[in-house]
Amino acid sequence: MLTISRLVADPALGLRVVTPELAEALVAEIHWLHTTELPDPSPYVRSGELVLTNGLWLPHVSAERFVAAVARAGAAGLVFGLTAQTPELPEGLAALCLSHGLPLAELCIGVPFAALTRAAARIQNEVLQTELTATVHRGDALATALSRGGGAASVLEILRGETELPLLVVDRKGRLLASIGCEPTDEQVRLAAAALHRTPPPIEVELGTGSAALYLVAGAMGEIDAGLYCLEPAATLAAADREALAQAARFLSLEVTKQQAVHAIEARFAAELLEMILSGPRSGGEVIRRLRAYGIPPDRRLGVLVAAPTAADAPPDDIAHAVGAVFATHGIPVFTAAGSRDVVSIFLWERSADELARFARELGAEVGRRTSGERVVIGVGDIAAAGALRESLVRAREVCQVLRTRPGPVTATFADVATFRMLLGLLDDQVRQRFSEQVLGVIREHDARAHTELEHTLRIFLAHDGQWAVTAAALHVHVNTLRNRMARITELTGRSVGRLEDTVDLYLALAAESPDPATGAVTR
């Protein structure tokens, strides 16, 4: 760093400090040198520049006014070059500089200002070379750490070798990826994550204990996925610290992108395994191989849990992350798959069914805590062998669907749920599909042929408890149009929504093919 002290340390320049009392200013960074003989140089001197002068302004302005102008411009200091005409410092100049907090140095006769400029250029070049070397070495260390799988924690460890700053990395979902030199609270992590959703993201964030500088971490699509936070105000950071943090943020972007790719691959394989389990015995061999790849012994007893948020807009990915963290805490090998509406967990369980139910209650409470109090319901499947996972999974999902719409307990087994879904869950898929097709097949054929929406109309009508006006408003049609559609459904199926027995048939036919007969959504 270019400073007055560093210039004074060069014996070839012959500089002498006249105001040693201003020791702190002597080691402050100088932006560059500015030579002037103007009586009032303040309009031209930039803040942080070192002013060089031979005192040619003395016949036109007093030393007091000149020093005041230089100080007003924010100069880093003053160098007075002695000449044959001015072999000594002007009387009172040192006292004036001292009173304005302006460091003063004396340049001996015979040394041109050009020598100072060359020395400053040499020092600046050395500083730049040092910074470039440090950047390259830091980059090599960061790349090596990430290539070895060190993750965000290894990036902070490398930064810790250069600075004592407290640091943490938080992603948009409120997960603390790494921290060093501090122990952030849950509230600080929440505030840090919330800042990443602001547009545009701030450069400083208030985390409850003071301002923290924010360095953004972009993912594969260029979106802000995480933030590197330094728990110090941005204005107090040295230039070297700012450069190191910015470089670390760029490398963290590589780590985030890699993690996103890994997560996408894992999600695809998890979805494939889930489909294999649901397809039944024909995929049994592949299911066994894949469970073994997840560290789950397929020849032992397995537990099945299905977790789902009660809020329609709650992302299952957050629940999946929380579920995985809880299982990891208990040291239980688990396969977790996040679907569009729920999270499926299959894991080794050699304890009793009662203990599984207790574990499910603990899991629900812990997942709710980790997801900011979100109400999460958990359907408990039967303990089963790998070949019988399908039935256990289907039943756990049925339980989840029921719990989502009911207040009260957030966990239950299939035997606890007194609803028509329990009866449907006891039936083979082929039986359910055959019943649904026998009742609704003619409607579906008509919809496909005439491009109508009779099945959708029936779903919405039943979802609104057969209320004509409410259903018409939901469908954006006149109530007479709705009556015509329902009459056509009666004509095609021979079943009328005006008779309870027929309404039950129609509702069960819808429910037999989808967990949610109101929307037709099938959980994957």
N, C-alpha and C positions, 0 to 999 in steps of 0.2 A: 504494500500500500504506500502511495506517495504521501509523505508528510514533511513538515519543516524539519523535524528531528533527523529524518533520513537524509535530507539535503545537507544539513549541518554536519552530519557524520562523514561527508566526503571531504577529505583534507584538501583536495585540489581546488575547491571552490572558495575556501577562506571565509566561510560564513561564521558570524558570531552572534549568538542569541543575546539580545539586550534585555528581554523581559522573561527571565527564567521562572518568574512567579506563575506564569501562565502555562504550567507544565502540561495540563490536560489538552489545551489547544495546540500545543506543539506536536502532539502525536495524533491529532485528528486528521482525517483524510483530506488531501488537497485534490480538487478536480482538475485544475491546470494552472498555468501561469499567465498573468496579464500585465503587460508593460504599458505604463501610461505616464504622461506628464501634464494631463489636463487638470485645471484647478478644481473641477468637480467631475470625477470619473464615475460617479454612482450610476448614471444611466447605462453605462457600458460594461461595468464589472458584474459578473455573475456570481451568485452565491457559491462559496466554497473555493473560489479562485485565490491564488497568492499574487498580490499586487507587487510589481517591481517598479521602482522609480528612482531617478537621480536628483529629484528635488527642483527641477526646472520651473516648477509652479510657484516657488517661494517668493519671487518678486510680485506675484499677482494675487496670492491668497495666503492667509495665515495657516500655520501648521494645524491649528485647532480645527479649522473648517475642512481642511483636506482629510485629516484623520476621521472626522465625523462622517464625511461623505463615503469614505472607504468602508467604515464600520456599518453605515446604513445600507450599503449594497450587500452586506453579508459576506465580505471577503474572509478568507481563512487566515490571512496575516499580511504583513507588510515587510518587504525587503528594501532597505535604503542603500543604494549603491554609491559609495564615496567616489568623488572625482577630484581633480586638481582644483576646481573652482569651489567644491564643497568637501574639504578633506575631513570634516567632522560632522557628526549628526547635528541637525538643527537643535537649538536649545529648547528643552521642554518636550521634544518629540517622544522620548521614552515614557515620560509621565502621562502624556496624552494617550498613547497606545494602551498603556496599562489601565487607565481609567475606562477605556472603551472595551477592554477585554480582547484587544487586538495584538497578537504576538508580533514582535518587532525583531528583525535580524539585520545585521550590518554586513554589507558586502565590500571587501577591501578594494582599494584602488587597483586598476589594472585587470580586474576580472570582469569580462563583459557579461551582460545578461544572457547572451547566446550560450555561454557555458552552463548557466543554470538550466536553460531550456534543454540542452543536450543531456544533462544529467537527469532531468525529470523524465525525458523520453526513455532513457536507458532503464530507469527504475520502473516506469510503467510497463516497459517490454518484459522486464524480469517478472513483474507481478502477473502479467497476462500468461507468460510461459508457465509460471507456477500454478496458476488457476487451471490452465489447460491440462497440465500434467495430472493435477488432482482430479479433474473431471474424467480424464481417460482411465486413471487407476480405479476411481470409484465406479465407473461404468463397467470395467472388467470384473470388479468384485461383485457388483449387483447381478451382472449376467451369469456369473458362475454360481452365485447363491440360488438364483431362480432356476437355473438348469438342473441343479441338484435337488430341487423340490423343497427348498427352504421356505417358500411362500412369503407372505407379507412380513412375518416376524423376522426373517433373515434380512429383509431390506432395512428394517428399523435397527437391527443389530449393527449393520454397516454404518448407518448414520450416527449411531451412538459412539462409534469410534472416532468421529470427527467433532461431535458437538454433544453437550450435556442437555440439550433441549428435551422437554417432555413431549412425546409424540404418540399419536394413536391413529389407526385406520378404521373407518366405519363405512359400511356400505349403505345403499339406499333403503334396504329392508331393516335397518336398525341393528345389524349384527356387528359386533366388535371383532374385526379380523386380526388385529394385533395392537399392542401398546408397549411402550417402554418409557421408563422414567416417571410413570404416573399410574394411578389406579382409578380410572374413570368410573363414575357412578352410572347407574342405569339412566338417570335423568340426563346426564351429559351425553351419553350415547344417543338417547332419543333426540335431543336438541341437535346433535351433529348430523343425524340422519335426516331430520326435518329440513335442515338448511340445504341439503342436496336437491330437494324438490322445488326450491325457489327458483324463479326465472326473472333475471339471470341469477346464477348462484353468487353469493357474496364472497368477498375476499377475506372478510373477518366475520367470525360468529361468536356471539355471547353464549358461553357454556355454563354460566352460573358462577364461575370463579374468576371471571375476567375474559377479555377478548382472546380469541384463538385464531391464528392465521390458517387459512384453508387453501390447500393445493388440490385441484380436482384430478380425479382418476377416471379416464374414459375407458369404455369397454369396446367390444368389437365393432359395434354399430355407431361409434362416436358419441354415444349418450353418456352422461355422467352416472357412473355406477358406484363410485365410492369417493371418499375424500381422505386425504392425508392432513391431519390436523396437528399443528404445533401450538401448544398451550402457552403461547406468548403473543403479544400484539405484533402485527406485521411490521409496524414502524420501528420496533426495537431490534429487529433481526439484522445481523450483519450481512453484507452483500454475499459473502462466501456461504453463509447459512442458507440464504434464499436460493442460491444456485444449487446447492446440494439437495434442498427439499424439492425444488422443481425437477431436478434430474431423477430423484427417487420416485416422484409421482409418475413420471413417464415410464419407468420400469414397472411400477405397480400396475400401470395400464396393461402391460404385457401379461402380468400375472392374472389380472382380472379377466382378460380375454381368454387366457388358457383355461381358467376355471369355468368360464361360460361354455367353452367347447366341451370340456370334460363333463359338465353337468348335462349338456344336451345329449351327449352320447349315453350317459348313464340313464337319463330319462327315457331315451328310446329303447334301450335294452330292458328297462324296468317295465315299460308299457308292453313290450313283446312278451315278457314272462307272464304278466298279468293276463294277457289274451290267451296264452297257452293254458294257464290254470283254468280259465273260464271255458275253454273249448272242451274240457273233459279228458277222459282217459287216452284219447288218441295222441295227445302230446305228452303223455306221462314221462317217457324217457328223457325228452328234452327238458322238461320241468325239473327233473331230478338233477340233471347235469348243471343247469343254471343255478339252482339253489345251492349246490355245492360250490359254485364259483363265488357266491355271496358269503361263503363261510358258514352256511347253514347245513348241518348234516341231515340229508333227506330221509335217512333210515330211522330217525328218532321222532318223538312226538313234537308236533309243531302247534304253536298258537296263532290265532288270527284275530286282529283288531282292525276296525275301520273307523277312522276319525273324520269328522266333517264339521265345518263351521255352520252356525245357524244363520249367520248373515249371508244373504245371497251374493254379495259382492266381495266377500272375504276371499283372498287368494289362498288356495290349498298349498301352494309352495311354501308359504310361511309356516303352516302347520306341519308340513313334511320335515322342514328343517328342525323345528322344535321337537317333533317326535323322535327323529334320529338322534338328537342331542340327549334326550332322556334315556333312550336305550343304551347309548354309549356310556352314560353315567353309571348305569347298572351293569355294564359289561356283558350285555346280551346280544349275540349275533342276530342281525335283523335285515330283512329285505323290505325296503320301503318304496312305494310307487305312488306318486301324486297324480290323480286323475283330474277330470274337469270339475268335479264337485266333492271329492273325498280323497282321503289318503289311506292306502292299504298297507298294513304291516304284517309280515309273516316271519316268525322267529322261533328259535328253539325254546320249548317250554316243557320241562319234565316235572313240574309241580302240579298241584290239583287245580280243578276248575274254579273252586272258591278263591284260591290264591290268585288266579288269573283275573277274576272279577275285581279283587282288591287292587291289583296292579293297574287295571284299567282305570279305576277311579283316581288313583294317584297320578297316572299319566294324564288324565283329563285336566286335573287341577294344575299340574306343572305346565302343560302345553298352554292352558289359558293364561297362566302368569307370563310365559315367555312370548305370548302374542298380544301383549298389552290388554289383558282382561277379556279377550274375545271368548264368547261362549262356544265351547267345542263339545260336541257329543261323540260318544264312542260306542259302537256296536261290537259286542264280544262274540266271536265265533266259537265253534266247538274245537276242542283240542283234537287234532287229527293227524293221520299219516299223510305223506306227500301225495299219495294217490287219491285222497279224499278231501283235498283242499277246496275244491270247487264248491261243494255244498256248504262247507263252513263259511267260505267267503260270501256266497250269495246271501246266506242268512244274516251275516254280520251287516251286510249292506242294507238289507231290508230293515233291520233294527235301527240303523242310522237314519234312514228315511223317516221312520216313525218318530224318533226322538227329536229330529229337527223341527217338527211341527208342534211339539208338545212342551209345555212348561214342566218344571220339576226335574227329575233325575237326568243326569247327562250321560250315564252309562247304563247298559242293560244287555242281557243275553236274549237269544231268540225265544226262549221259554218264558221270559218276563213280559213279552209284548203281546197283549191281548188285542189283536187286530186281524182284519181279514188278510193282511200281509203275511201273518204267521201261517195261515192255511195255504196261501199261494206258494210260500217258500217250501212247503212240504211236497209240492208237486214237481214232477220232472219238467224240464224246460220244453220238451216236445209236447207234453200234455197241455201246458200253458199256451204255447203258440198255436196248437191245433184249436183250442177253445176260442182264442182271440180271433183266429181266422174264420172260424165257423160263424161267429157273431158279426164281425166287422168286415169280412172279406168282400161282401157285395158293395159296401160303401167305398172301400178302397179301389175296387174296379171302376166304380162310377166316377170317383175323383180323377183317376188316371185317364179315363176315356173322355170325360166332359170338362176336364180342367176346373173342377169345383173344389170346395174346401169343406165338405160335409164332416169328415172325421175331425178336423181342427175345430169346426163349429161345435161339435158334440163335446169335445174336451173342454172348451171354454165354458160351455153351458153348464156342465157338471161341476167344473171348478168354481163357478159362481153360484152353486147350490140351486140351480134351476131358476134363477131370477131373470125374468125376461128382459126387463129394462136395463139392468146392470150388464147382462151379457151382450145385448145389442150395442151398448156404449163401448164395451171393451173391443167388440169386433168392428166398430165404426160403421154399423149398418142400421137401417130402420128396423123397428121391432117387428113389422109385418114381414120384412125379408127374413128375419130370424125364424118367424113362425113357419114360413114357407119351407125353409131349409129343414127344420125339425120334422115337418110333415113328410118331406121327401125321405128322411131317415127312417121314419115309421113305415113308409110305403116299401122301402127297400129291405129292411130287416125284419119287418113284422113285429117290432118292439116299439112301444110308445113310452116316452119319458113321463107320461101322465099316469103310468101304472108302476107301483113300487117294484114288483117282481121284474119287470122289463128293465127298469132303471138300474137295478142291481146287476143284471146280466151285462148291460152296456158298460157300466163302470168297471166291473171285474174284467171284462174283455180288454179295456184300455190298460188297466193296471197289470194285467198278466204279461204284457209285452214291455212295459216301461215302469221303472220305479216311481215315476211321478206322472200319474195319469192326467194331471192338469196341463202339463206342458209337453209330454211325450219324450222328455229328456232321458236318455239312457246313460248311466254313469259308466265311464270307462276307466 
